[in-house]
């Protein structure tokens, strides 16, 4: 239903109401216009004639034009909305002018209206401007509603994508299968190491299945180290992570959303470390000052292996993680990445009040 409404900014006007409903509205509008101009009508018969003339004029102008717009929808959908709006305004102006001219000529021929060339010209001009302005107001309303529907559709798609990303983040197939293969290899060759690795896997997956929640920063660092340890078996000496952390007392008071930092390291690993044979150094610096936590993750890109910066910008996207962070720490939280030819710098920034103050 939403997709059908999004196909064109002008709705299927003759499906908005039945023909009889349109006629009722037109008759009511004609009565309103006639009452507004009653100062020009001296007697009751003149009022009835003017009302009948308005009814016929509006019916002849509006109903056929609405049907024509619906008929031309397949053509209008392929044209720029501005041009479509112009065409629709011109259609209503022309239909309104022709219908009014027809009604006036009939009234003149039956002797119910005196012919005055100048007055007739002014009436037609005013009627044309009025019809165009009225139509433009409705088109602006339709365009506004169409933009709201587009925004609703994008929001819906984004939430679906975010939920999908969250599910994938909890159990990445790429990481899962690599870990299983590593464990299978180690069980035969080095059972003690396989047991230690399985402990790291258990801790990481337990946190992953707990979903989005707020945890202590110490727990998040431990999860990151679990993840790096698991991947280090497969990557050997290709990955080196350097930590610059606050002292234990400060870090004990810090919190963060679970797996935020881990998922950033994971994306860097997938999109950089696995794409080169060189050793990749990841520097993680954590600072908590002025009631804000700033985590800077710096990655030096390989100098020999060709890296396509444009592709990295597309893949190193942390919108999902930023949304999770904002859910807990407010709209001022952010995760921003800067990608150059030599490095990737990702900054996690969120407010955190010191409970000790």
DRENNU-742168 format. One record per residue (C-alpha): x, y, z; chain. Coordinates in steps of 0.25 Angstrom, whole numbers, plus 5000, padded with zeros to 4 digits. Each point is the difference from the previous one (the first is absolute). Layout:
BEGIN
((X Y Z) "A")
...
***
This chain:
BEGIN
((5000 5000 5000) "A")
((5011 5010 5004) "A")
((5008 4996 4987) "A")
((4987 5003 4992) "A")
((4999 5014 5006) "A")
((5014 5003 4998) "A")
((5000 4998 4985) "A")
((4995 5014 4997) "A")
((4999 5013 5009) "A")
((4985 5002 4995) "A")
((4991 4990 5006) "A")
((4989 4993 4991) "A")
((4991 5011 5002) "A")
((4987 4993 4995) "A")
((5003 4989 5010) "A")
((5001 5009 5012) "A")
((4985 5002 4999) "A")
((4989 4994 4992) "A")
((4994 5008 4989) "A")
((4987 5004 5008) "A")
((5009 5005 5012) "A")
((5008 5009 4990) "A")
((4987 5005 4995) "A")
((4995 5003 5014) "A")
((5013 5008 5003) "A")
((4999 5007 4987) "A")
((4985 5004 5003) "A")
((5004 5005 5014) "A")
((5012 5008 4994) "A")
((4991 5006 4990) "A")
((4990 5004 5010) "A")
((5011 5007 5009) "A")
((5005 5008 4988) "A")
((4986 5004 4996) "A")
((4997 5005 5014) "A")
((5013 5007 5001) "A")
((4996 5008 4987) "A")
((4986 5002 5004) "A")
((5001 5015 5001) "A")
((5000 5000 4985) "A")
((4986 4993 5000) "A")
((4988 5008 5002) "A")
((4989 4989 5000) "A")
((4998 4985 5004) "A")
((4999 4995 4985) "A")
((5014 5007 4997) "A")
((5006 4993 5012) "A")
((4995 4987 4994) "A")
((5005 5002 4986) "A")
((5013 5004 5006) "A")
((5001 4988 5008) "A")
((4996 4991 4989) "A")
((5010 5006 4991) "A")
((5011 4998 5010) "A")
((4996 4985 5002) "A")
((5001 4998 4985) "A")
((5013 5007 4998) "A")
((5007 4993 5012) "A")
((4994 4986 4996) "A")
((5005 5002 4985) "A")
((5014 5006 5005) "A")
((5003 4990 5011) "A")
((4994 4986 4997) "A")
((5006 4999 4986) "A")
((5013 5005 5004) "A")
((5001 4991 5012) "A")
((4997 4988 4991) "A")
((5011 5005 4990) "A")
((5011 5001 5011) "A")
((4997 4986 5004) "A")
((5000 4995 4985) "A")
((5014 5007 4998) "A")
((5006 4995 5013) "A")
((5009 4990 4992) "A")
((5006 5011 4992) "A")
((5001 5010 5011) "A")
((5008 4990 5009) "A")
((5011 5001 4990) "A")
((5001 5015 5000) "A")
((5006 5010 5009) "A")
((4990 5003 5012) "A")
((5002 5015 4997) "A")
((4996 4998 4986) "A")
((4988 4991 5004) "A")
((4996 5011 5010) "A")
((5000 5011 4989) "A")
((4992 4991 4990) "A")
((4990 4997 5011) "A")
((4998 5015 5003) "A")
((4999 5003 4986) "A")
((4989 4989 4998) "A")
((4992 5006 5011) "A")
((5001 5014 4995) "A")
((4996 4996 4986) "A")
((4989 4992 5005) "A")
((4995 5010 5009) "A")
((5001 5011 4990) "A")
((4993 4992 4989) "A")
((4989 4995 5009) "A")
((4997 5014 5005) "A")
((5000 5006 4986) "A")
((4990 4989 4996) "A")
((4991 5003 5012) "A")
((5000 5015 4997) "A")
((4997 4999 4985) "A")
((4988 4991 5004) "A")
((4995 5010 5010) "A")
((5002 5012 4990) "A")
((4993 4992 4989) "A")
((4987 4997 5009) "A")
((5000 5014 5004) "A")
((5004 4998 5015) "A")
((5013 5008 4999) "A")
((5004 5013 4993) "A")
((5012 4999 4991) "A")
((5011 5010 5004) "A")
((5013 4997 4993) "A")
((5009 5006 5011) "A")
((4993 4994 5011) "A")
((5000 4986 4993) "A")
((5015 5002 4998) "A")
((5003 5003 5015) "A")
((4991 4989 5004) "A")
((5008 4990 4992) "A")
((5013 5005 5004) "A")
((4996 5000 5015) "A")
((4994 4986 4999) "A")
((5013 4995 4993) "A")
((5009 5006 5011) "A")
((4991 4994 5011) "A")
((5000 4986 4994) "A")
((5015 5000 4998) "A")
((5003 5005 5014) "A")
((4990 4990 5006) "A")
((5006 4988 4992) "A")
((5014 5005 5005) "A")
((4996 4999 5014) "A")
((4995 4986 4999) "A")
((5013 4996 4992) "A")
((5009 5005 5011) "A")
((4992 4993 5010) "A")
((5001 4987 4992) "A")
((5015 5002 4998) "A")
((5002 5002 5015) "A")
((4992 4987 5003) "A")
((5008 4993 4990) "A")
((5013 5004 5007) "A")
((4995 4996 5013) "A")
((4997 4986 4994) "A")
((5014 4999 4994) "A")
((5006 5004 5014) "A")
((4991 4989 5006) "A")
((5004 4990 4990) "A")
((5015 5004 5002) "A")
((4998 4999 5015) "A")
((4994 4987 4999) "A")
((5010 4994 4991) "A")
((5011 5006 5009) "A")
((4994 4993 5012) "A")
((4999 4987 4993) "A")
((5015 5002 4996) "A")
((5004 5003 5014) "A")
((4993 4988 5006) "A")
((5006 4991 4989) "A")
((5014 5006 5003) "A")
((4997 4998 5015) "A")
((4997 4985 4998) "A")
((5012 4999 4991) "A")
((5009 5007 5010) "A")
((4996 4990 5011) "A")
((5005 4988 4992) "A")
((5008 5004 4988) "A")
((5000 4988 4990) "A")
((5014 5004 4995) "A")
((5006 5000 5015) "A")
((4992 4988 5004) "A")
((5005 4991 4988) "A")
((5014 5005 5002) "A")
((5000 4997 5015) "A")
((4994 4986 4998) "A")
((5011 4997 4989) "A")
((5011 5005 5010) "A")
((4994 4991 5011) "A")
((4999 4988 4991) "A")
((5015 5002 4996) "A")
((5005 5002 5015) "A")
((4992 4988 5006) "A")
((5009 4990 4993) "A")
((5013 5008 5000) "A")
((5000 5008 5013) "A")
((4988 4996 5009) "A")
((5004 5009 5012) "A")
((5001 5012 4991) "A")
((4986 4996 4994) "A")
((4994 5000 5014) "A")
((5006 5014 5003) "A")
((4994 5005 4987) "A")
((4987 4994 5003) "A")
((4999 5007 5013) "A")
((5002 5013 4992) "A")
((4990 4996 4990) "A")
((4990 4997 5011) "A")
((5002 5014 5007) "A")
((4998 5007 4987) "A")
((4988 4993 4995) "A")
((4993 5001 5014) "A")
((5002 5015 4999) "A")
((4995 5000 4986) "A")
((4987 4993 5003) "A")
((4997 5009 5011) "A")
((4997 5011 4990) "A")
((5001 5015 5001) "A")
((5002 5004 5014) "A")
((5009 5009 5009) "A")
((5013 4993 5005) "A")
((5012 5005 5008) "A")
((5011 5004 4991) "A")
((5009 4990 5006) "A")
((4991 4989 4995) "A")
((5000 5006 4986) "A")
((5015 5000 5000) "A")
((5000 4986 5005) "A")
((4990 4996 4988) "A")
((5009 5007 4990) "A")
((5012 4992 5005) "A")
((4993 4987 5000) "A")
((4996 5004 4985) "A")
((5015 5004 4996) "A")
((5005 4987 5007) "A")
((4990 4991 4992) "A")
((5004 5007 4987) "A")
((5015 5000 5003) "A")
((5001 4985 4998) "A")
((4995 5001 4986) "A")
((5007 5013 4997) "A")
((5014 4997 5007) "A")
((5008 5013 5000) "A")
((4992 5008 4991) "A")
((4992 5007 5011) "A")
((5006 5008 5011) "A")
((4991 5008 5010) "A")
((5006 5011 5009) "A")
((4991 5005 5011) "A")
((5001 5013 5007) "A")
((4990 4999 5012) "A")
((4997 5008 5012) "A")
((5005 4995 5014) "A")
((4991 4989 5006) "A")
((4993 5009 5010) "A")
((4995 5009 4989) "A")
((4997 4989 4990) "A")
((4992 4993 5011) "A")
((4990 5012 5000) "A")
((4998 5000 4985) "A")
((4989 4993 4992) "A")
((4997 4998 4985) "A")
((4990 4992 4991) "A")
((5004 4986 4999) "A")
((5008 4996 4988) "A")
((5002 5014 4994) "A")
((5015 5000 5000) "A")
((5001 4985 4997) "A")
((4991 5002 4987) "A")
((5009 5012 4996) "A")
((5012 4991 5001) "A")
((4993 4989 4993) "A")
((4997 5009 4988) "A")
((5014 5005 4999) "A")
((5005 4986 5001) "A")
((4991 4995 4988) "A")
((5002 5012 4991) "A")
((5015 5003 5003) "A")
((5007 4988 5007) "A")
((4995 4989 4991) "A")
((5003 5008 4988) "A")
((5015 5001 5001) "A")
((5012 4991 5004) "A")
((5006 5011 5008) "A")
((4999 5002 5015) "A")
((4989 5010 5004) "A")
((5001 5008 5012) "A")
((4988 5005 5007) "A")
((5002 5011 5011) "A")
((4988 5002 5010) "A")
((5001 5012 5009) "A")
((4989 5002 5010) "A")
((4999 5014 5007) "A")
((4989 5004 5010) "A")
((4999 5015 5003) "A")
((4990 5011 5001) "A")
((4989 4990 5002) "A")
((5003 4994 4986) "A")
((5006 4987 4996) "A")
((5009 5001 4987) "A")
((5005 4987 4995) "A")
((5010 5001 4988) "A")
((5002 4988 4991) "A")
((5011 5002 4990) "A")
((5004 4990 4989) "A")
((5013 5002 4992) "A")
((4996 4995 4986) "A")
((5010 4991 4993) "A")
((5011 5007 4991) "A")
((5002 4989 4990) "A")
((4987 4994 4998) "A")
((4990 5008 4992) "A")
((4988 5005 5008) "A")
((4989 5007 4993) "A")
((4996 5011 5009) "A")
((4986 5002 4994) "A")
((4996 4986 5003) "A")
((5005 5001 5014) "A")
((4991 5012 5003) "A")
((4988 4992 4995) "A")
((5004 4988 5009) "A")
((5005 5007 5012) "A")
((4986 5005 5004) "A")
((4996 5000 5015) "A")
((4986 5006 4999) "A")
((4994 4988 5007) "A")
((5010 5001 5012) "A")
((4997 5015 5001) "A")
((4985 4998 5001) "A")
((5002 4990 5011) "A")
((5010 5010 5007) "A")
((4989 5011 4999) "A")
((4989 4991 5005) "A")
((5008 5000 5014) "A")
((5008 5013 5000) "A")
((4992 5010 4992) "A")
((5000 5007 4987) "A")
((5014 5006 5002) "A")
((5006 4986 4999) "A")
((5007 4997 4987) "A")
((5009 4991 4993) "A")
((5008 5006 4988) "A")
((5010 4995 4991) "A")
((5011 5007 4991) "A")
((5006 4992 4989) "A")
((5013 5005 4993) "A")
((5010 4993 4991) "A")
((5008 4997 5013) "A")
((4991 4997 5011) "A")
((4986 4999 5006) "A")
((4997 5008 5012) "A")
((4987 4996 5007) "A")
((4995 5009 5012) "A")
((4990 4995 5010) "A")
((4994 5012 5008) "A")
((4989 4999 5010) "A")
((4997 5008 5013) "A")
((5002 4993 5013) "A")
((4998 5007 5014) "A")
((5010 4996 5010) "A")
((4992 4994 5012) "A")
((5010 5004 5010) "A")
((4998 5015 4997) "A")
***
